[in-house]
Amino acid sequence: MTAPLEGIKVVDWTQVQSGPSCSQMLAWFGAEVIKIERPGVGDATRSQVNNMPGADSLYFLQLNANKKSLELNVATDEGKQILTDLLKDADIFIENLHPGAVDKLGFGWEDVHKLNPKLIMGTIKGFNPVSRFSNIKAYEPVAQCAGGAAATTGWFDGENNVPTQSGAALGDSNSGMHLCIGILAALLKREKTGVGDFVYQSMHNATANLCRIKLRDQLNLDVLGELPYYACYPNYKWGKDLPRAANAEGGGVLGWCYKCKNWKEDPNDYVYIVVQRNERGWKEVCTAIERPDLLDDPRFATAEARDENKQALWAEIEKYTMQFDKYTATEKIGACGVPIGPVRTWREIENDEELIADGTIVEIDQGGKRGTFKTLGMPMFFSDWKPEYKRAPGLGENNVEVLEGLGYTDDQIKDLASKGVIKNIDSLK
């Protein structure tokens, strides 16, 4: 089976989560990914949020499997030369350093494009190039706040009516996936033109892109002055800005999270149910919850009536869901054609036999003190190819291999180590 990116070489000058999530996907697609790290220090995530002293953290391992590690002090002349030599022969160069850093070191787009016109360069920054915030460093919550996610997430009243982050990494991993899409498109374009492209991805835009229906809602609010499909409708004092949407579905249908039988003991014993606006969807809900009488209830006779009386409708549905645990409720209601899903915890997902069997959850043998660790595998499936999951590299593990590939002799490699350009030369023969 041929890997999609077999023969593609990536120089990965990224750290933490946004950039490494992009290069991780390229590595799983079969590209050779050489990760540039600070000598003796490495990616900050090697030691962050660690549950096993003396071993690389799961944070690092889950974002850097299948890669090679090259320690490199790019502030030195020798380090600059090594990176230059790597880029001359690379297909893709990715970086997510703080604004202006790569340009200052001589590896901005204009520099690398002259060096290797076929090279595709991808970069992740917090904000767009023309933004007044373009020189500000950004982290996950910064992107979620600036990109419109936090203002629309959470509860619309009470003491918890505050901008709220999503549990999903909308600023980090999402930015990496957006950049990955752009890089893959640039590879296809290069096949036609023979010339590489510069792909700039801001964390702001990646977050905003996943919140695009909120722009739809804002435009609707500008015209209508209220949004009947929002959870706070009708008893809400509408202003010019969108209220937080609570657990409303967001697509115009009546979606909500319902308690199940064990909700007092299990804070995640809930199901999410969508009541579609069409007559058939409403009949399916009434059948599923064994309440045919609701079909003749004037409060719920039309989609508009259900909008006006959504709280009463949610109460009727919850009377049924509270008879069962979330999995039983999902099976019974789902069998009637109603969109529904259980609220699943990460403990449940981690140990789900189906997800393990289909490769959603994979185990990688890291060796050493860590042994095997679990991670999320590649999220899509191919008909005739599966990725080969390999361990993450130790810090500078591939120093000698990469430098020998560039033509450096043993003595030259030792000299680089003595100057602090690299550190790990354990594999030197």
RAQUIFEN-V728365 format. One record per residue. N is the residue number from 1. NEAR is the number of other C-alpha atoms within 12 Angstrom. Layout:
((N:NEAR) (N:NEAR))
This chain:
((1:14) (2:16) (3:20) (4:22) (5:27) (6:19) (7:19) (8:28) (9:32) (10:44) (11:45) (12:48) (13:44) (14:41) (15:37) (16:38) (17:37) (18:46) (19:45) (20:51) (21:42) (22:49) (23:54) (24:49) (25:42) (26:45) (27:41) (28:38) (29:37) (30:30) (31:32) (32:32) (33:42) (34:45) (35:47) (36:48) (37:43) (38:30) (39:33) (40:25) (41:25) (42:33) (43:37) (44:24) (45:27) (46:33) (47:22) (48:20) (49:17) (50:18) (51:17) (52:18) (53:14) (54:13) (55:28) (56:36) (57:29) (58:30) (59:30) (60:35) (61:44) (62:39) (63:42) (64:48) (65:46) (66:35) (67:44) (68:35) (69:41) (70:42) (71:41) (72:45) (73:30) (74:28) (75:23) (76:20) (77:18) (78:25) (79:30) (80:23) (81:25) (82:34) (83:39) (84:28) (85:22) (86:36) (87:36) (88:27) (89:25) (90:32) (91:40) (92:49) (93:50) (94:49) (95:43) (96:43) (97:35) (98:25) (99:25) (100:22) (101:22) (102:30) (103:18) (104:16) (105:24) (106:24) (107:33) (108:29) (109:32) (110:19) (111:21) (112:35) (113:27) (114:20) (115:25) (116:27) (117:25) (118:28) (119:38) (120:47) (121:43) (122:49) (123:48) (124:55) (125:44) (126:42) (127:35) (128:28) (129:22) (130:12) (131:15) (132:10) (133:20) (134:20) (135:19) (136:23) (137:24) (138:30) (139:32) (140:34) (141:28) (142:30) (143:41) (144:39) (145:29) (146:32) (147:35) (148:36) (149:40) (150:34) (151:30) (152:36) (153:32) (154:27) (155:25) (156:29) (157:19) (158:11) (159:9) (160:13) (161:18) (162:20) (163:27) (164:24) (165:27) (166:26) (167:18) (168:19) (169:26) (170:37) (171:46) (172:41) (173:33) (174:35) (175:45) (176:45) (177:36) (178:36) (179:43) (180:39) (181:23) (182:31) (183:37) (184:32) (185:20) (186:28) (187:31) (188:18) (189:19) (190:21) (191:17) (192:12) (193:13) (194:17) (195:22) (196:34) (197:34) (198:33) (199:32) (200:36) (201:38) (202:47) (203:48) (204:40) (205:34) (206:39) (207:41) (208:31) (209:26) (210:26) (211:31) (212:20) (213:22) (214:32) (215:21) (216:18) (217:29) (218:26) (219:18) (220:21) (221:22) (222:17) (223:12) (224:14) (225:21) (226:26) (227:38) (228:31) (229:36) (230:40) (231:38) (232:29) (233:29) (234:21) (235:18) (236:19) (237:16) (238:22) (239:15) (240:17) (241:23) (242:38) (243:37) (244:37) (245:37) (246:31) (247:28) (248:35) (249:26) (250:29) (251:25) (252:28) (253:28) (254:42) (255:34) (256:36) (257:32) (258:39) (259:33) (260:32) (261:25) (262:22) (263:22) (264:13) (265:12) (266:16) (267:18) (268:25) (269:31) (270:35) (271:40) (272:34) (273:41) (274:34) (275:41) (276:30) (277:26) (278:20) (279:18) (280:19) (281:25) (282:35) (283:28) (284:30) (285:40) (286:30) (287:24) (288:29) (289:36) (290:20) (291:21) (292:18) (293:17) (294:25) (295:25) (296:14) (297:19) (298:16) (299:21) (300:32) (301:26) (302:25) (303:28) (304:24) (305:22) (306:36) (307:32) (308:27) (309:28) (310:32) (311:28) (312:18) (313:36) (314:32) (315:18) (316:27) (317:36) (318:30) (319:20) (320:31) (321:38) (322:28) (323:23) (324:26) (325:30) (326:36) (327:27) (328:24) (329:37) (330:34) (331:21) (332:28) (333:32) (334:27) (335:18) (336:22) (337:24) (338:31) (339:29) (340:34) (341:28) (342:31) (343:28) (344:21) (345:17) (346:15) (347:12) (348:18) (349:20) (350:23) (351:19) (352:18) (353:14) (354:14) (355:22) (356:19) (357:14) (358:18) (359:26) (360:24) (361:27) (362:31) (363:27) (364:26) (365:22) (366:28) (367:18) (368:16) (369:15) (370:23) (371:19) (372:21) (373:32) (374:29) (375:34) (376:30) (377:34) (378:31) (379:20) (380:16) (381:15) (382:16) (383:9) (384:10) (385:17) (386:22) (387:32) (388:24) (389:32) (390:28) (391:35) (392:42) (393:35) (394:38) (395:37) (396:37) (397:32) (398:31) (399:39) (400:33) (401:26) (402:34) (403:38) (404:23) (405:17) (406:23) (407:16) (408:22) (409:18) (410:22) (411:17) (412:22) (413:35) (414:25) (415:17) (416:30) (417:28) (418:16) (419:19) (420:25) (421:35) (422:41) (423:32) (424:32) (425:33) (426:19) (427:19) (428:23) (429:12))
